[in-house]
Amino acid sequence: MISDANRRQLYESLVKSIGPESSEVLMELLPPAGWSDLVTRTDLNSVRTELKTDIEITKTELRIEIQDLRTELKGDIQHLRTELRGDIQDLRTELKSDIRGIQGQIDGQLPKVIMANIASMLAVAGTVITAGALF
């Protein structure tokens, strides 16, 4: 590798041989490091190809992951639907049972209410008859 001292010595030799302006131009054209440190188009194309391949692999992996998540989510949603249907059916059954119980209580009380109404009507009729006899 060329050191800064080597570059400086080369520059001074060039100044003596071709002059300061031409020496400056020539030194500007030389790479700051060795030629092996420069990137070539082939290097760039190789890296570009590798990068494109990596991107395609990542895209494929992401698509697979997204599809797996969709499938899992659809399964979870279906499971929730099934659970909700079961819960709703349980509520319906419970409500029907409660309604039957209330209907039974009403049916049990109905004869008593009817008898009470008949007794009230007889009492009112008796009162009306008694009142009519008095006047």
A tleap script that builds the chain and sets N, CA, C and O, in Angstrom:
source leaprc.protein.ff14SB
mol = sequence {
  NMET ILE SER ASP ALA ASN ARG ARG GLN LEU
  TYR GLU SER LEU VAL LYS SER ILE GLY PRO
  GLU SER SER GLU VAL LEU MET GLU LEU LEU
  PRO PRO ALA GLY TRP SER ASP LEU VAL THR
  ARG THR ASP LEU ASN SER VAL ARG THR GLU
  LEU LYS THR ASP ILE GLU ILE THR LYS THR
  GLU LEU ARG ILE GLU ILE GLN ASP LEU ARG
  THR GLU LEU LYS GLY ASP ILE GLN HIE LEU
  ARG THR GLU LEU ARG GLY ASP ILE GLN ASP
  LEU ARG THR GLU LEU LYS SER ASP ILE ARG
  GLY ILE GLN GLY GLN ILE ASP GLY GLN LEU
  PRO LYS VAL ILE MET ALA ASN ILE ALA SER
  MET LEU ALA VAL ALA GLY THR VAL ILE THR
  ALA GLY ALA LEU CPHE
}
set mol.1.N position { 0.840 -1.177 0.000 }
set mol.1.CA position { 0.000 0.000 0.000 }
set mol.1.C position { 0.888 1.244 0.000 }
set mol.1.O position { 1.959 1.271 0.607 }
set mol.2.N position { 0.414 2.257 -0.692 }
set mol.2.CA position { 1.196 3.489 -0.814 }
set mol.2.C position { 0.892 4.373 0.380 }
set mol.2.O position { -0.269 4.603 0.720 }
set mol.3.N position { 1.958 4.870 1.017 }
set mol.3.CA position { 1.779 5.753 2.175 }
set mol.3.C position { 1.693 7.198 1.689 }
set mol.3.O position { 1.963 7.504 0.527 }
set mol.4.N position { 1.309 8.071 2.613 }
set mol.4.CA position { 1.242 9.498 2.293 }
set mol.4.C position { 2.614 10.035 1.912 }
set mol.4.O position { 2.732 10.891 1.035 }
set mol.5.N position { 3.649 9.530 2.574 }
set mol.5.CA position { 5.018 9.969 2.251 }
set mol.5.C position { 5.366 9.576 0.823 }
set mol.5.O position { 5.990 10.359 0.108 }
set mol.6.N position { 4.969 8.361 0.386 }
set mol.6.CA position { 5.213 7.922 -0.994 }
set mol.6.C position { 4.486 8.813 -1.990 }
set mol.6.O position { 5.036 9.185 -3.027 }
set mol.7.N position { 3.259 9.145 -1.666 }
set mol.7.CA position { 2.474 10.019 -2.558 }
set mol.7.C position { 3.118 11.404 -2.655 }
set mol.7.O position { 3.179 11.999 -3.731 }
set mol.8.N position { 3.585 11.896 -1.534 }
set mol.8.CA position { 4.218 13.226 -1.517 }
set mol.8.C position { 5.499 13.210 -2.351 }
set mol.8.O position { 5.763 14.156 -3.093 }
set mol.9.N position { 6.293 12.151 -2.238 }
set mol.9.CA position { 7.546 12.023 -2.996 }
set mol.9.C position { 7.239 11.951 -4.496 }
set mol.9.O position { 7.934 12.565 -5.306 }
set mol.10.N position { 6.169 11.180 -4.868 }
set mol.10.CA position { 5.769 11.086 -6.260 }
set mol.10.C position { 5.367 12.457 -6.790 }
set mol.10.O position { 5.740 12.834 -7.901 }
set mol.11.N position { 4.619 13.186 -6.006 }
set mol.11.CA position { 4.173 14.520 -6.412 }
set mol.11.C position { 5.374 15.436 -6.660 }
set mol.11.O position { 5.420 16.138 -7.670 }
set mol.12.N position { 6.322 15.431 -5.763 }
set mol.12.CA position { 7.493 16.304 -5.915 }
set mol.12.C position { 8.308 15.933 -7.147 }
set mol.12.O position { 8.845 16.807 -7.827 }
set mol.13.N position { 8.402 14.633 -7.435 }
set mol.13.CA position { 9.125 14.198 -8.639 }
set mol.13.C position { 8.383 14.650 -9.886 }
set mol.13.O position { 9.004 15.077 -10.859 }
set mol.14.N position { 7.048 14.559 -9.861 }
set mol.14.CA position { 6.250 15.003 -10.998 }
set mol.14.C position { 6.369 16.507 -11.220 }
set mol.14.O position { 6.437 16.966 -12.360 }
set mol.15.N position { 6.395 17.275 -10.132 }
set mol.15.CA position { 6.527 18.731 -10.251 }
set mol.15.C position { 7.820 19.057 -10.991 }
set mol.15.O position { 7.833 19.930 -11.859 }
set mol.16.N position { 8.913 18.360 -10.654 }
set mol.16.CA position { 10.200 18.603 -11.320 }
set mol.16.C position { 10.148 18.197 -12.780 }
set mol.16.O position { 10.776 18.833 -13.626 }
set mol.17.N position { 9.396 17.131 -13.088 }
set mol.17.CA position { 9.382 16.614 -14.460 }
set mol.17.C position { 8.382 17.326 -15.360 }
set mol.17.O position { 8.724 17.707 -16.480 }
set mol.18.N position { 7.134 17.513 -14.884 }
set mol.18.CA position { 6.085 18.036 -15.781 }
set mol.18.C position { 5.474 19.350 -15.296 }
set mol.18.O position { 4.623 19.922 -15.978 }
set mol.19.N position { 5.887 19.823 -14.153 }
set mol.19.CA position { 5.393 21.096 -13.651 }
set mol.19.C position { 4.268 20.908 -12.628 }
set mol.19.O position { 3.676 19.833 -12.525 }
set mol.20.N position { 3.983 22.000 -11.860 }
set mol.20.CA position { 3.009 21.884 -10.774 }
set mol.20.C position { 1.568 21.669 -11.239 }
set mol.20.O position { 0.832 20.894 -10.629 }
set mol.21.N position { 1.156 22.357 -12.328 }
set mol.21.CA position { -0.240 22.225 -12.768 }
set mol.21.C position { -0.525 20.814 -13.251 }
set mol.21.O position { -1.512 20.204 -12.842 }
set mol.22.N position { 0.319 20.299 -14.104 }
set mol.22.CA position { 0.115 18.943 -14.622 }
set mol.22.C position { 0.243 17.920 -13.503 }
set mol.22.O position { -0.460 16.910 -13.507 }
set mol.23.N position { 1.122 18.164 -12.556 }
set mol.23.CA position { 1.280 17.251 -11.418 }
set mol.23.C position { 0.005 17.205 -10.592 }
set mol.23.O position { -0.419 16.135 -10.155 }
set mol.24.N position { -0.612 18.375 -10.375 }
set mol.24.CA position { -1.882 18.442 -9.624 }
set mol.24.C position { -2.971 17.624 -10.330 }
set mol.24.O position { -3.687 16.845 -9.702 }
set mol.25.N position { -3.077 17.819 -11.654 }
set mol.25.CA position { -4.088 17.100 -12.434 }
set mol.25.C position { -3.856 15.600 -12.331 }
set mol.25.O position { -4.795 14.842 -12.091 }
set mol.26.N position { -2.623 15.169 -12.509 }
set mol.26.CA position { -2.312 13.744 -12.456 }
set mol.26.C position { -2.596 13.158 -11.077 }
set mol.26.O position { -3.136 12.057 -10.975 }
set mol.27.N position { -2.240 13.881 -10.016 }
set mol.27.CA position { -2.473 13.392 -8.656 }
set mol.27.C position { -3.977 13.306 -8.359 }
set mol.27.O position { -4.413 12.422 -7.622 }
set mol.28.N position { -4.762 14.218 -8.928 }
set mol.28.CA position { -6.216 14.185 -8.744 }
set mol.28.C position { -6.828 12.958 -9.412 }
set mol.28.O position { -7.843 12.433 -8.954 }
set mol.29.N position { -6.200 12.503 -10.504 }
set mol.29.CA position { -6.719 11.349 -11.224 }
set mol.29.C position { -6.415 10.032 -10.521 }
set mol.29.O position { -7.090 9.032 -10.763 }
set mol.30.N position { -5.421 10.023 -9.666 }
set mol.30.CA position { -5.063 8.799 -8.948 }
set mol.30.C position { -6.026 8.585 -7.773 }
set mol.30.O position { -6.461 9.547 -7.140 }
set mol.31.N position { -6.354 7.326 -7.489 }
set mol.31.CA position { -7.258 7.069 -6.362 }
set mol.31.C position { -6.572 7.366 -5.036 }
set mol.31.O position { -5.352 7.234 -4.936 }
set mol.32.N position { -7.323 7.761 -4.022 }
set mol.32.CA position { -6.722 8.075 -2.721 }
set mol.32.C position { -6.159 6.838 -2.036 }
set mol.32.O position { -5.296 6.952 -1.165 }
set mol.33.N position { -6.633 5.667 -2.415 }
set mol.33.CA position { -6.133 4.410 -1.857 }
set mol.33.C position { -5.648 3.560 -3.025 }
set mol.33.O position { -5.499 4.055 -4.143 }
set mol.34.N position { -5.404 2.290 -2.764 }
set mol.34.CA position { -4.943 1.415 -3.839 }
set mol.34.C position { -6.039 1.100 -4.822 }
set mol.34.O position { -7.222 1.234 -4.507 }
set mol.35.N position { -5.659 0.685 -6.007 }
set mol.35.CA position { -6.638 0.356 -7.038 }
set mol.35.C position { -7.547 -0.789 -6.609 }
set mol.35.O position { -8.696 -0.874 -7.042 }
set mol.36.N position { -7.035 -1.657 -5.767 }
set mol.36.CA position { -7.843 -2.801 -5.328 }
set mol.36.C position { -8.997 -2.368 -4.413 }
set mol.36.O position { -9.951 -3.121 -4.217 }
set mol.37.N position { -8.908 -1.154 -3.856 }
set mol.37.CA position { -9.971 -0.665 -2.971 }
set mol.37.C position { -11.133 -0.042 -3.733 }
set mol.37.O position { -12.164 0.269 -3.136 }
set mol.38.N position { -10.985 0.143 -5.033 }
set mol.38.CA position { -12.052 0.754 -5.828 }
set mol.38.C position { -13.112 -0.287 -6.172 }
set mol.38.O position { -12.799 -1.463 -6.357 }
set mol.39.N position { -14.364 0.150 -6.255 }
set mol.39.CA position { -15.482 -0.715 -6.604 }
set mol.39.C position { -15.660 -0.669 -8.120 }
set mol.39.O position { -15.648 0.398 -8.734 }
set mol.40.N position { -15.824 -1.845 -8.698 }
set mol.40.CA position { -16.027 -1.907 -10.144 }
set mol.40.C position { -17.510 -2.069 -10.455 }
set mol.40.O position { -18.317 -2.329 -9.563 }
set mol.41.N position { -17.854 -1.914 -11.721 }
set mol.41.CA position { -19.246 -2.119 -12.130 }
set mol.41.C position { -19.655 -3.566 -11.878 }
set mol.41.O position { -20.794 -3.845 -11.504 }
set mol.42.N position { -18.725 -4.468 -12.085 }
set mol.42.CA position { -19.011 -5.876 -11.831 }
set mol.42.C position { -19.347 -6.085 -10.359 }
set mol.42.O position { -20.274 -6.821 -10.019 }
set mol.43.N position { -18.573 -5.421 -9.483 }
set mol.43.CA position { -18.869 -5.508 -8.045 }
set mol.43.C position { -20.271 -4.979 -7.753 }
set mol.43.O position { -21.039 -5.597 -7.016 }
set mol.44.N position { -20.592 -3.829 -8.341 }
set mol.44.CA position { -21.916 -3.233 -8.114 }
set mol.44.C position { -23.028 -4.131 -8.654 }
set mol.44.O position { -24.055 -4.309 -7.998 }
set mol.45.N position { -22.827 -4.698 -9.846 }
set mol.45.CA position { -23.844 -5.594 -10.416 }
set mol.45.C position { -24.029 -6.828 -9.551 }
set mol.45.O position { -25.150 -7.301 -9.368 }
set mol.46.N position { -22.938 -7.347 -9.022 }
set mol.46.CA position { -23.010 -8.519 -8.148 }
set mol.46.C position { -23.805 -8.199 -6.885 }
set mol.46.O position { -24.673 -8.965 -6.467 }
set mol.47.N position { -23.489 -7.054 -6.288 }
set mol.47.CA position { -24.211 -6.643 -5.071 }
set mol.47.C position { -25.677 -6.390 -5.394 }
set mol.47.O position { -26.558 -6.746 -4.612 }
set mol.48.N position { -25.939 -5.774 -6.545 }
set mol.48.CA position { -27.322 -5.502 -6.954 }
set mol.48.C position { -28.095 -6.815 -7.100 }
set mol.48.O position { -29.232 -6.923 -6.641 }
set mol.49.N position { -27.482 -7.804 -7.735 }
set mol.49.CA position { -28.127 -9.108 -7.916 }
set mol.49.C position { -28.398 -9.771 -6.566 }
set mol.49.O position { -29.485 -10.302 -6.340 }
set mol.50.N position { -27.417 -9.739 -5.679 }
set mol.50.CA position { -27.598 -10.322 -4.346 }
set mol.50.C position { -28.716 -9.611 -3.595 }
set mol.50.O position { -29.540 -10.247 -2.938 }
set mol.51.N position { -28.735 -8.288 -3.699 }
set mol.51.CA position { -29.756 -7.502 -3.003 }
set mol.51.C position { -31.145 -7.812 -3.553 }
set mol.51.O position { -32.097 -7.962 -2.787 }
set mol.52.N position { -31.266 -7.910 -4.883 }
set mol.52.CA position { -32.562 -8.249 -5.472 }
set mol.52.C position { -33.024 -9.626 -5.007 }
set mol.52.O position { -34.199 -9.822 -4.698 }
set mol.53.N position { -32.096 -10.575 -4.960 }
set mol.53.CA position { -32.432 -11.920 -4.496 }
set mol.53.C position { -32.899 -11.886 -3.048 }
set mol.53.O position { -33.901 -12.511 -2.699 }
set mol.54.N position { -32.174 -11.157 -2.207 }
set mol.54.CA position { -32.558 -11.034 -0.795 }
set mol.54.C position { -33.932 -10.399 -0.653 }
set mol.54.O position { -34.731 -10.824 0.181 }
set mol.55.N position { -34.209 -9.387 -1.458 }
set mol.55.CA position { -35.512 -8.715 -1.404 }
set mol.55.C position { -36.620 -9.677 -1.826 }
set mol.55.O position { -37.673 -9.724 -1.190 }
set mol.56.N position { -36.392 -10.441 -2.888 }
set mol.56.CA position { -37.400 -11.408 -3.350 }
set mol.56.C position { -37.661 -12.481 -2.293 }
set mol.56.O position { -38.808 -12.860 -2.056 }
set mol.57.N position { -36.598 -12.964 -1.663 }
set mol.57.CA position { -36.761 -13.966 -0.605 }
set mol.57.C position { -37.572 -13.386 0.550 }
set mol.57.O position { -38.469 -14.041 1.080 }
set mol.58.N position { -37.248 -12.152 0.935 }
set mol.58.CA position { -37.970 -11.488 2.034 }
set mol.58.C position { -39.438 -11.285 1.665 }
set mol.58.O position { -40.320 -11.496 2.498 }
set mol.59.N position { -39.705 -10.876 0.420 }
set mol.59.CA position { -41.091 -10.693 -0.024 }
set mol.59.C position { -41.856 -12.010 0.045 }
set mol.59.O position { -43.001 -12.045 0.496 }
set mol.60.N position { -41.230 -13.083 -0.400 }
set mol.60.CA position { -41.877 -14.385 -0.367 }
set mol.60.C position { -42.163 -14.811 1.067 }
set mol.60.O position { -43.251 -15.298 1.372 }
set mol.61.N position { -41.178 -14.625 1.950 }
set mol.61.CA position { -41.374 -14.981 3.361 }
set mol.61.C position { -42.498 -14.157 3.976 }
set mol.61.O position { -43.313 -14.680 4.736 }
set mol.62.N position { -42.540 -12.868 3.646 }
set mol.62.CA position { -43.605 -12.005 4.184 }
set mol.62.C position { -44.978 -12.435 3.666 }
set mol.62.O position { -45.955 -12.449 4.415 }
set mol.63.N position { -45.044 -12.784 2.383 }
set mol.63.CA position { -46.335 -13.239 1.839 }
set mol.63.C position { -46.815 -14.495 2.558 }
set mol.63.O position { -47.993 -14.617 2.894 }
set mol.64.N position { -45.894 -15.423 2.792 }
set mol.64.CA position { -46.250 -16.660 3.492 }
set mol.64.C position { -46.713 -16.343 4.909 }
set mol.64.O position { -47.711 -16.888 5.380 }
set mol.65.N position { -45.978 -15.453 5.588 }
set mol.65.CA position { -46.350 -15.082 6.961 }
set mol.65.C position { -47.716 -14.410 6.995 }
set mol.65.O position { -48.535 -14.705 7.866 }
set mol.66.N position { -47.961 -13.510 6.052 }
set mol.66.CA position { -49.257 -12.819 5.996 }
set mol.66.C position { -50.372 -13.825 5.735 }
set mol.66.O position { -51.436 -13.747 6.350 }
set mol.67.N position { -50.134 -14.769 4.826 }
set mol.67.CA position { -51.151 -15.790 4.545 }
set mol.67.C position { -51.414 -16.642 5.776 }
set mol.67.O position { -52.564 -16.961 6.078 }
set mol.68.N position { -50.350 -17.013 6.492 }
set mol.68.CA position { -50.522 -17.783 7.727 }
set mol.68.C position { -51.341 -17.000 8.749 }
set mol.68.O position { -52.209 -17.561 9.418 }
set mol.69.N position { -51.064 -15.705 8.867 }
set mol.69.CA position { -51.816 -14.861 9.806 }
set mol.69.C position { -53.282 -14.763 9.390 }
set mol.69.O position { -54.176 -14.800 10.235 }
set mol.70.N position { -53.526 -14.636 8.082 }
set mol.70.CA position { -54.920 -14.594 7.600 }
set mol.70.C position { -55.656 -15.876 7.981 }
set mol.70.O position { -56.777 -15.841 8.488 }
set mol.71.N position { -55.001 -17.005 7.724 }
set mol.71.CA position { -55.617 -18.292 8.031 }
set mol.71.C position { -55.908 -18.396 9.522 }
set mol.71.O position { -56.991 -18.823 9.922 }
set mol.72.N position { -54.938 -18.005 10.340 }
set mol.72.CA position { -55.115 -18.058 11.793 }
set mol.72.C position { -56.249 -17.134 12.236 }
set mol.72.O position { -57.063 -17.501 13.084 }
set mol.73.N position { -56.296 -15.943 11.659 }
set mol.73.CA position { -57.339 -14.982 12.012 }
set mol.73.C position { -58.720 -15.495 11.603 }
set mol.73.O position { -59.684 -15.358 12.357 }
set mol.74.N position { -58.815 -16.087 10.404 }
set mol.74.CA position { -60.097 -16.644 9.972 }
set mol.74.C position { -60.547 -17.752 10.926 }
set mol.74.O position { -61.727 -17.847 11.264 }
set mol.75.N position { -59.599 -18.588 11.357 }
set mol.75.CA position { -59.931 -19.649 12.306 }
set mol.75.C position { -60.405 -19.083 13.631 }
set mol.75.O position { -61.377 -19.567 14.210 }
set mol.76.N position { -59.710 -18.048 14.115 }
set mol.76.CA position { -60.119 -17.414 15.374 }
set mol.76.C position { -61.514 -16.799 15.255 }
set mol.76.O position { -62.329 -16.923 16.169 }
set mol.77.N position { -61.785 -16.143 14.137 }
set mol.77.CA position { -63.097 -15.521 13.926 }
set mol.77.C position { -64.179 -16.605 13.879 }
set mol.77.O position { -65.248 -16.444 14.468 }
set mol.78.N position { -63.900 -17.703 13.180 }
set mol.78.CA position { -64.879 -18.803 13.104 }
set mol.78.C position { -65.134 -19.388 14.486 }
set mol.78.O position { -66.272 -19.699 14.837 }
set mol.79.N position { -64.067 -19.538 15.269 }
set mol.79.CA position { -64.207 -20.056 16.642 }
set mol.79.C position { -65.089 -19.117 17.474 }
set mol.79.O position { -65.964 -19.576 18.208 }
set mol.80.N position { -64.860 -17.820 17.361 }
set mol.80.CA position { -65.674 -16.845 18.100 }
set mol.80.C position { -67.134 -16.898 17.661 }
set mol.80.O position { -68.042 -16.813 18.489 }
set mol.81.N position { -67.357 -17.039 16.343 }
set mol.81.CA position { -68.730 -17.135 15.855 }
set mol.81.C position { -69.436 -18.345 16.466 }
set mol.81.O position { -70.580 -18.259 16.912 }
set mol.82.N position { -68.730 -19.468 16.474 }
set mol.82.CA position { -69.302 -20.687 17.044 }
set mol.82.C position { -69.614 -20.495 18.523 }
set mol.82.O position { -70.683 -20.884 18.993 }
set mol.83.N position { -68.679 -19.896 19.252 }
set mol.83.CA position { -68.906 -19.634 20.682 }
set mol.83.C position { -70.108 -18.720 20.882 }
set mol.83.O position { -70.950 -18.978 21.741 }
set mol.84.N position { -70.190 -17.646 20.087 }
set mol.84.CA position { -71.300 -16.701 20.224 }
set mol.84.C position { -72.641 -17.371 19.908 }
set mol.84.O position { -73.637 -17.141 20.594 }
set mol.85.N position { -72.652 -18.203 18.861 }
set mol.85.CA position { -73.901 -18.909 18.541 }
set mol.85.C position { -74.332 -19.795 19.699 }
set mol.85.O position { -75.514 -19.858 20.040 }
set mol.86.N position { -73.362 -20.478 20.303 }
set mol.86.CA position { -73.676 -21.330 21.464 }
set mol.86.C position { -74.189 -20.507 22.622 }
set mol.86.O position { -75.169 -20.880 23.266 }
set mol.87.N position { -73.531 -19.378 22.897 }
set mol.87.CA position { -73.969 -18.504 23.993 }
set mol.87.C position { -75.366 -17.955 23.730 }
set mol.87.O position { -76.193 -17.904 24.640 }
set mol.88.N position { -75.634 -17.545 22.496 }
set mol.88.CA position { -76.958 -17.017 22.146 }
set mol.88.C position { -78.017 -18.115 22.313 }
set mol.88.O position { -79.101 -17.871 22.842 }
set mol.89.N position { -77.685 -19.314 21.857 }
set mol.89.CA position { -78.643 -20.433 22.004 }
set mol.89.C position { -78.905 -20.719 23.489 }
set mol.89.O position { -80.045 -20.968 23.880 }
set mol.90.N position { -77.853 -20.685 24.311 }
set mol.90.CA position { -78.031 -20.884 25.755 }
set mol.90.C position { -78.940 -19.813 26.342 }
set mol.90.O position { -79.807 -20.112 27.162 }
set mol.91.N position { -78.743 -18.552 25.918 }
set mol.91.CA position { -79.602 -17.465 26.409 }
set mol.91.C position { -81.053 -17.670 25.982 }
set mol.91.O position { -81.975 -17.450 26.768 }
set mol.92.N position { -81.249 -18.091 24.738 }
set mol.92.CA position { -82.619 -18.334 24.265 }
set mol.92.C position { -83.293 -19.415 25.111 }
set mol.92.O position { -84.437 -19.268 25.542 }
set mol.93.N position { -82.560 -20.493 25.335 }
set mol.93.CA position { -83.106 -21.596 26.135 }
set mol.93.C position { -83.447 -21.117 27.539 }
set mol.93.O position { -84.507 -21.442 28.075 }
set mol.94.N position { -82.541 -20.340 28.133 }
set mol.94.CA position { -82.758 -19.823 29.487 }
set mol.94.C position { -83.956 -18.877 29.520 }
set mol.94.O position { -84.774 -18.937 30.438 }
set mol.95.N position { -84.056 -18.001 28.514 }
set mol.95.CA position { -85.196 -17.071 28.460 }
set mol.95.C position { -86.514 -17.826 28.280 }
set mol.95.O position { -87.506 -17.499 28.932 }
set mol.96.N position { -86.534 -18.830 27.403 }
set mol.96.CA position { -87.763 -19.615 27.216 }
set mol.96.C position { -88.163 -20.291 28.521 }
set mol.96.O position { -89.343 -20.346 28.868 }
set mol.97.N position { -87.173 -20.803 29.236 }
set mol.97.CA position { -87.448 -21.453 30.522 }
set mol.97.C position { -88.013 -20.442 31.517 }
set mol.97.O position { -88.983 -20.720 32.222 }
set mol.98.N position { -87.385 -19.257 31.561 }
set mol.98.CA position { -87.874 -18.216 32.471 }
set mol.98.C position { -89.298 -17.785 32.100 }
set mol.98.O position { -90.138 -17.576 32.975 }
set mol.99.N position { -89.558 -17.655 30.798 }
set mol.99.CA position { -90.895 -17.251 30.344 }
set mol.99.C position { -91.921 -18.325 30.716 }
set mol.99.O position { -93.027 -18.006 31.152 }
set mol.100.N position { -91.549 -19.601 30.541 }
set mol.100.CA position { -92.468 -20.680 30.928 }
set mol.100.C position { -92.756 -20.628 32.431 }
set mol.100.O position { -93.887 -20.843 32.865 }
set mol.101.N position { -91.706 -20.336 33.223 }
set mol.101.CA position { -91.895 -20.238 34.674 }
set mol.101.C position { -92.835 -19.103 35.035 }
set mol.101.O position { -93.723 -19.258 35.874 }
set mol.102.N position { -92.631 -17.962 34.394 }
set mol.102.CA position { -93.498 -16.803 34.654 }
set mol.102.C position { -94.922 -17.108 34.180 }
set mol.102.O position { -95.895 -16.772 34.855 }
set mol.103.N position { -95.032 -17.755 32.998 }
set mol.103.CA position { -96.353 -18.115 32.481 }
set mol.103.C position { -97.054 -19.072 33.444 }
set mol.103.O position { -98.261 -18.971 33.664 }
set mol.104.N position { -96.289 -19.996 34.012 }
set mol.104.CA position { -96.861 -20.932 34.983 }
set mol.104.C position { -97.353 -20.201 36.222 }
set mol.104.O position { -98.412 -20.519 36.763 }
set mol.105.N position { -96.574 -19.216 36.670 }
set mol.105.CA position { -96.995 -18.438 37.845 }
set mol.105.C position { -98.268 -17.658 37.538 }
set mol.105.O position { -99.183 -17.573 38.357 }
set mol.106.N position { -98.300 -17.086 36.322 }
set mol.106.CA position { -99.501 -16.332 35.941 }
set mol.106.C position { -100.697 -17.273 35.861 }
set mol.106.O position { -101.780 -16.971 36.363 }
set mol.107.N position { -100.479 -18.418 35.220 }
set mol.107.CA position { -101.578 -19.390 35.100 }
set mol.107.C position { -102.038 -19.866 36.487 }
set mol.107.O position { -103.225 -20.116 36.694 }
set mol.108.N position { -101.127 -19.988 37.404 }
set mol.108.CA position { -101.480 -20.413 38.762 }
set mol.108.C position { -102.274 -19.346 39.496 }
set mol.108.O position { -103.134 -19.661 40.320 }
set mol.109.N position { -101.992 -18.100 39.204 }
set mol.109.CA position { -102.678 -17.008 39.875 }
set mol.109.C position { -104.011 -16.648 39.200 }
set mol.109.O position { -104.870 -16.033 39.831 }
set mol.110.N position { -104.187 -17.019 37.950 }
set mol.110.CA position { -105.379 -16.631 37.184 }
set mol.110.C position { -106.684 -17.098 37.840 }
set mol.110.O position { -107.602 -16.288 37.968 }
set mol.111.N position { -106.811 -18.344 38.255 }
set mol.111.CA position { -108.085 -18.741 38.895 }
set mol.111.C position { -108.370 -17.911 40.144 }
set mol.111.O position { -109.522 -17.573 40.419 }
set mol.112.N position { -107.333 -17.585 40.893 }
set mol.112.CA position { -107.544 -16.775 42.105 }
set mol.112.C position { -108.035 -15.374 41.739 }
set mol.112.O position { -108.917 -14.816 42.392 }
set mol.113.N position { -107.437 -14.819 40.673 }
set mol.113.CA position { -107.855 -13.476 40.245 }
set mol.113.C position { -109.302 -13.516 39.749 }
set mol.113.O position { -110.092 -12.623 40.055 }
set mol.114.N position { -109.641 -14.550 38.987 }
set mol.114.CA position { -111.011 -14.676 38.472 }
set mol.114.C position { -111.997 -14.812 39.633 }
set mol.114.O position { -113.042 -14.160 39.642 }
set mol.115.N position { -111.669 -15.648 40.600 }
set mol.115.CA position { -112.548 -15.829 41.755 }
set mol.115.C position { -112.692 -14.533 42.542 }
set mol.115.O position { -113.777 -14.198 43.019 }
set mol.116.N position { -111.584 -13.810 42.670 }
set mol.116.CA position { -111.641 -12.541 43.398 }
set mol.116.C position { -112.521 -11.551 42.649 }
set mol.116.O position { -113.279 -10.801 43.265 }
set mol.117.N position { -112.422 -11.546 41.315 }
set mol.117.CA position { -113.255 -10.638 40.507 }
set mol.117.C position { -114.738 -11.019 40.617 }
set mol.117.O position { -115.601 -10.148 40.734 }
set mol.118.N position { -115.023 -12.316 40.579 }
set mol.118.CA position { -116.417 -12.765 40.699 }
set mol.118.C position { -116.963 -12.373 42.076 }
set mol.118.O position { -118.096 -11.908 42.200 }
set mol.119.N position { -116.138 -12.570 43.102 }
set mol.119.CA position { -116.577 -12.222 44.464 }
set mol.119.C position { -116.839 -10.731 44.556 }
set mol.119.O position { -117.802 -10.289 45.181 }
set mol.120.N position { -115.942 -9.944 43.905 }
set mol.120.CA position { -116.138 -8.485 43.934 }
set mol.120.C position { -117.413 -8.099 43.201 }
set mol.120.O position { -118.171 -7.246 43.664 }
set mol.121.N position { -117.648 -8.736 42.046 }
set mol.121.CA position { -118.863 -8.410 41.286 }
set mol.121.C position { -120.124 -8.795 42.076 }
set mol.121.O position { -121.111 -8.059 42.066 }
set mol.122.N position { -120.091 -9.947 42.757 }
set mol.122.CA position { -121.246 -10.360 43.567 }
set mol.122.C position { -121.477 -9.391 44.724 }
set mol.122.O position { -122.613 -9.058 45.059 }
set mol.123.N position { -120.384 -8.951 45.318 }
set mol.123.CA position { -120.512 -8.007 46.433 }
set mol.123.C position { -121.110 -6.704 45.941 }
set mol.123.O position { -121.977 -6.123 46.593 }
set mol.124.N position { -120.630 -6.231 44.754 }
set mol.124.CA position { -121.175 -4.985 44.193 }
set mol.124.C position { -122.643 -5.192 43.827 }
set mol.124.O position { -123.473 -4.322 44.088 }
set mol.125.N position { -122.968 -6.330 43.228 }
set mol.125.CA position { -124.366 -6.611 42.846 }
set mol.125.C position { -125.253 -6.659 44.090 }
set mol.125.O position { -126.367 -6.135 44.095 }
set mol.126.N position { -124.736 -7.301 45.150 }
set mol.126.CA position { -125.500 -7.371 46.401 }
set mol.126.C position { -125.714 -5.984 46.973 }
set mol.126.O position { -126.787 -5.671 47.487 }
set mol.127.N position { -124.679 -5.150 46.879 }
set mol.127.CA position { -124.795 -3.797 47.390 }
set mol.127.C position { -125.802 -3.010 46.581 }
set mol.127.O position { -126.588 -2.244 47.138 }
set mol.128.N position { -125.788 -3.191 45.280 }
set mol.128.CA position { -126.735 -2.469 44.401 }
set mol.128.C position { -128.158 -2.939 44.696 }
set mol.128.O position { -129.071 -2.118 44.788 }
set mol.129.N position { -128.354 -4.224 44.842 }
set mol.129.CA position { -129.678 -4.771 45.125 }
set mol.129.C position { -130.177 -4.239 46.485 }
set mol.129.O position { -131.326 -3.819 46.619 }
set mol.130.N position { -129.292 -4.271 47.475 }
set mol.130.CA position { -129.671 -3.781 48.795 }
set mol.130.C position { -129.980 -2.306 48.747 }
set mol.130.O position { -130.940 -1.850 49.369 }
set mol.131.N position { -129.182 -1.552 48.017 }
set mol.131.CA position { -129.417 -0.119 47.897 }
set mol.131.C position { -130.735 0.132 47.174 }
set mol.131.O position { -131.471 1.054 47.527 }
set mol.132.N position { -131.040 -0.685 46.160 }
set mol.132.CA position { -132.302 -0.516 45.399 }
set mol.132.C position { -133.487 -0.855 46.279 }
set mol.132.O position { -134.541 -0.235 46.138 }
set mol.133.N position { -133.360 -1.797 47.166 }
set mol.133.CA position { -134.462 -2.177 48.030 }
set mol.133.C position { -134.690 -1.086 49.077 }
set mol.133.O position { -135.818 -0.873 49.522 }
set mol.134.N position { -133.663 -0.425 49.450 }
set mol.134.CA position { -133.785 0.630 50.434 }
set mol.134.C position { -134.482 1.874 49.873 }
set mol.134.O position { -135.114 2.593 50.645 }
set mol.135.N position { -134.408 2.135 48.705 }
set mol.135.CA position { -134.976 3.364 48.139 }
set mol.135.C position { -136.255 3.086 47.516 }
set mol.135.O position { -136.892 3.994 46.982 }
savepdb mol mol.pdb
quit
